[in-house]
């Protein structure tokens, strides 16, 4: 089913190009804020490669975007901008490189529960001083908020691909996710609408860049291990 046509409003290509340059692995999303607008996105050659690479033998555009790091460029984003009624990102290995041509991986912390929000907002540093991890992260890297009171998405880079953390790994009431590959789905980016509410949109509450924090993953697990 198509969720767009060429006469409808889409996100500006300049925003998409900015997100691409920042290191996001972009996926066009339709009107419902949930369904990928990827029908017909791949070229015939890419469709054939996708079917060859997939375990199912079927075309899998999201996996293709995830694993072919140079899929998007400015020209293609300009051409396909009409698909981006909303926009999301995959996590995992990006097209960016750090010093020494080392691969960079995109990670995302997805907070929904009040309990996890409260824990991260009331931490103590090595000097015994109180600090709010969420506020600190918003001043250091790209972050967004959802319509949920405690909904926060915090993004960072690492030089290692970590194991994803699922809500099923968490105690009831203390759910969160750390997305590190494409196994846990997409992350909506501002100003996309919320999938359950067309009047609510994700809001940017951090910087317009993604910072690299190689110790972030381990520190989060140390803090939330209980």
N, C-alpha and C positions, 0 to 999 in steps of 0.2 A: 504494500500500500504506500502511495506517495503522500508526504506530509507537506509538500511545498509546490509552488509553481513560480515561474519567472516573474510574475507580477507582484509577488509578496515581499515583505520586508525581510532582509537577512542581515546578519552582522557585517560590519564594514571589513573589507579585505585588509585594511591597514591594521586593525586589531588582530586579525588572524595571523598576519605576517609578524606582528610584534610578539604574539604568543609563540609562534614557531621559532623565532630567533632566541627567545628566552629558554627554549628547550622542551616545550610541551609537545606531546605526540598527539596531534589533533584528530578528532573524529567529528564529522558533521552530524548534528542531531536535529530531528524534525520538530514539528509544532508541539508535540506532546511532552517535550523536554526529556524524552527517554529513548525513542527509537532512532537508531543510526540511519542517516540518509546516505546510504552507500550503494544503493541499487544502480548498476551501470557505471560506478565510479572507476573500476579497473578497466584498463585497456584489454583488448583480446589477448595480447601476450601476457599481461599480468594475470588475467583470469586463468589462463592455461598453467602458469607457474603456480598460482594459488592452489589449484586443484591437485597439481603434482605434489605440492608440499604438505597438503592437509592430510590428516589421518582418515578423514571421511571420504576423501576423493572429491569433495565438493568445493566450490568457490567459497572462500572465507575472507572477506575483505578486511575485517578487523585484525585478524591474525597477520594478514599481509602487511597492513600498515604498521603493525607492531614490530614485525621482524625485518622489514625493508626500511632501514632508517632514513634513506634519502627519498622516500616516497613523496613527501611534500617539499616544494620549493616555492619561491614567490610567484612564479608564473602560474603554477598549478593552483595555488591558493586564489589568485586573481580569477582564474577561469572557473573554479568550482565554488566560489564564494556564495553563490545562490543557494547552495545546499545547507549552509550554516545558519539555519533559523535559530538554533542554539548550538553550543559547542561544548565538547568534553575532551578529556585527555586520557590516554593510556599511561601507565607507569612502566618502569623498566629501562632498558638500555636506550639512550637517546643518540641523536646525530651529532651531539657535541663531544668535544674531547678536551681533556685537561692537559697540563704540562706533560711533555714526554709522550704525547699521542695516546694517552690513557683514556679508556672509555668512561663515560659519565652515566650514572643511573638516576632516574627520577623516582623519588619516593613520596608517599603522601600519608599523613596521619588523618584519619577520619574519626572525629569525635561526635557522638550523639548523646551519650548518657550524662546526666547531671553529676554522678559520682566521679567519673573520670575527669570531667571538666573541673570539678572542685579540687581533686587531688593535684592536677597540673597547675591550678591557679594558686596553690598554697604550698610552695616548696621552700627548701632552705639550702643555700649554697654552702660551699666548703668553709666559709668564714662565719657561718651561723646567721647570715642575713636572709630574711624572707624575700622571695621573689615570685612573680607570676610567670610561669613558663609560656603561657599562651600569649600574654602581652609582649613578652620578650621576643617570641618568635615572629609576631606581627611586625615588630620593628627591625627584623633581621632578614626576612625572606617573604615570598609570596604566600598569602593566606586569604581565605574567603570564609564567609558565613552563609548559612542557609536560613530558611524560615524558622527552623527549630531553635528554641531558646539557647540550647547548648551546642548547636551544630557548628562545627569548625572544621575546615580543611587546611592543613598546613603542609606545604611542599618543600622539599629540599633535595639536593644532589648528594650522591656518594660515589666513591670509586669502586664500591663493592655492591653486588646485587644480593640483597638480603632475602631471607625467607619471609613470605607474607604472613601477617597475623590476622586471623579471621575472628569474627564475633563468636564463632563456635568454640574458640580457644579461651573465651573469657567467662568469668562468673556472671550469672544472671544479674542484671542491673549495672554491670560494670563494662558494658560492651564498647569496643572500639575496633578499628581496623588499621593496619599499616599495609598499604598497597605498594608492592615492589615489582609486580609484573602484570600480565593481563588476566590472571586467574580470578581476580576479585571484581572484575568489571571496570566500568568507566568512572571518572570523576568529573562532574559538571564544573564548568568555569564561568565566572561572571562575564556578561550579565544574563546568563541563561536562566530561563524560568524553571521553577521547581516542578518536578514531574507530577506532583499531586495537587498543585495549585498554580493556575495560570497567572494569578495576580502577584505571586511571590517570585523574586529573582535572587540569585546568588549575588552577594556583594563583596567587592574587593576590600579587605581590611589590612592588607600588608603592603609590601613593596612591589614595585613593578619589575622585579628580578628574583631569580631563584638562587639562593646561596648554597654552597657546598658545606655540609657538616658531616664529616665522616664518622663522628662519634654519636650522632643523634639517635640512631637506631638502638644502640646498646644502652644509652642513657635512658631512653624511653622504657625499654624492657626492664631495666633495673628499678625504675620508679614504679612501674605498674605490674611487677612480677607477682604480687600477692593477689 
